[in-house]
């Protein structure tokens, strides 16, 4: 089954195409489910045991976040250089201070409650900025739980 992500406008920003949802009605685009590295289904399905950054978390970032959180993307142009592309996302978020509030850390290993990244994907009122993803449907409950579990399990680069 395919995940349907609605959009209303496509913006090309320095070679990065970003789907925006809040600009009006009309078009739609479909994003195929992201397969885990072990071929065990998409990231919206819960995982028992240890959550893998590579197999469970990065696919969420790649599918949902990296369009804006890439060099030249909307977040970068807004002064938030948090890149969530494969190969650079882990180092950009774990134990990294937020550029929006230097009293906040994006991912605090072992503590999802104080991790800004978790707050921004799980709350309609994060401490700074907006709920993520911006201009797209919120993450599924299972995707949010995967991120929470990964952080609470120590935010390993596994």
C-alpha positions in Angstrom: 0.0 0.0 0.0 1.3 3.4 -0.9 1.5 6.4 1.5 -0.3 9.3 0.0 1.3 12.7 0.7 -0.8 15.6 -0.6 0.9 18.7 -2.0 -0.3 21.9 -3.5 2.8 23.4 -4.9 6.3 22.2 -5.9 9.1 24.6 -5.2 12.6 24.2 -6.7 15.0 25.8 -4.3 18.6 25.6 -5.5 18.0 22.3 -7.2 15.9 20.8 -4.3 12.3 20.2 -5.1 10.0 20.6 -2.0 6.3 19.7 -1.8 4.3 22.2 0.1 0.8 21.4 1.4 -0.5 24.6 2.9 -0.5 26.8 -0.2 -3.9 25.7 -1.7 -5.6 22.7 -3.2 -5.1 20.7 -6.3 -2.2 18.3 -6.9 -1.1 15.3 -5.1 2.0 13.1 -5.1 2.5 9.6 -3.8 5.5 8.5 -1.8 6.2 4.7 -1.8 6.8 3.1 1.6 10.4 3.0 2.6 11.7 -0.5 3.0 13.8 -1.4 6.0 17.3 -2.6 5.1 16.3 -6.1 6.1 13.3 -6.0 3.7 11.0 -6.1 6.7 8.4 -3.5 5.5 8.0 0.2 5.8 9.0 2.5 8.6 5.4 3.0 9.7 5.4 -0.5 11.2 6.5 -0.8 14.8 9.8 -2.4 15.6 10.3 -4.7 18.6 13.6 -4.5 20.3 16.4 -2.1 19.4 15.5 0.6 16.9 18.1 0.9 14.1 19.1 4.4 13.0 20.0 3.2 9.5 17.0 0.9 9.0 14.2 2.7 10.9 15.0 6.4 11.5 17.0 7.5 8.4 14.3 6.3 6.1 11.8 8.5 7.9 14.2 11.5 7.4 14.9 10.6 3.8 11.2 10.3 2.9 9.7 13.1 5.0 12.4 15.6 6.1 15.4 15.7 3.7 13.6 17.7 1.1 13.6 20.8 3.3 16.5 19.8 5.5 19.2 19.7 2.8 21.8 22.2 1.6 19.8 24.9 -0.2 16.5 23.6 1.2 13.8 25.7 2.9 15.2 25.0 6.4 18.8 25.9 5.2 17.5 29.1 3.6 15.7 30.0 6.8 19.0 29.7 8.8 18.4 26.2 10.1 21.3 24.2 8.7 20.1 20.8 10.0 20.6 18.4 7.1 18.8 15.1 7.3 20.2 13.4 4.2 21.7 9.9 4.5 25.3 10.0 5.6 25.1 13.4 7.4 21.9 13.4 9.5 23.2 11.6 12.6 26.1 14.0 13.1 23.8 16.9 12.5 21.3 16.0 15.3 22.8 13.9 18.2 24.2 16.1 21.0 23.8 19.2 18.7 22.6 22.5 20.1 19.6 24.0 18.4 20.3 27.1 16.3 16.7 28.3 17.2 17.5 28.2 21.0 20.9 27.5 22.3 19.4 26.1 25.5 17.9 23.1 23.6 19.6 20.1 22.1 18.2 18.3 19.0 18.7 14.8 20.3 19.7 14.0 23.9 20.6 10.3 23.9 18.4 8.4 26.4 16.0 11.4 26.8 13.3 11.9 24.2 11.3 14.2 26.5 14.1 16.9 26.3 15.1 16.2 22.7 14.0 19.1 20.5 13.7 16.8 17.5 11.2 14.6 19.3 9.3 17.6 20.6 9.0 19.0 17.1 7.6 15.9 15.5 5.3 15.0 18.4 3.9 18.3 19.6 1.7 20.9 18.0 3.4 23.4 20.3 7.2 22.7 20.3 9.3 25.0 22.4 10.6 26.8 19.3 9.4 26.9 15.7 6.7 24.7 14.2 5.7 21.1 14.3 7.6 19.1 11.8 7.3 18.2 9.0 6.3 21.7 7.9 4.0 21.8 4.9 3.3 18.0 5.0 1.2 15.6 7.0 2.4 14.9 10.5 4.3 11.7 11.0 2.3 8.6 11.8 2.1 7.5 15.5 4.4 4.6 14.7 7.0 6.8 13.1 6.9 9.1 16.1 7.2 6.1 18.4 10.2 4.8 16.4 12.0 8.2 16.9 11.1 8.2 20.6 12.3 4.7 21.2 15.5 5.3 19.2 16.3 8.3 21.3 15.3 6.6 24.6 17.5 3.6 23.7 20.5 5.9 23.5 20.3 7.3 20.0 22.9 4.9 18.6 24.3 5.3 15.1 23.4 1.7 14.3 
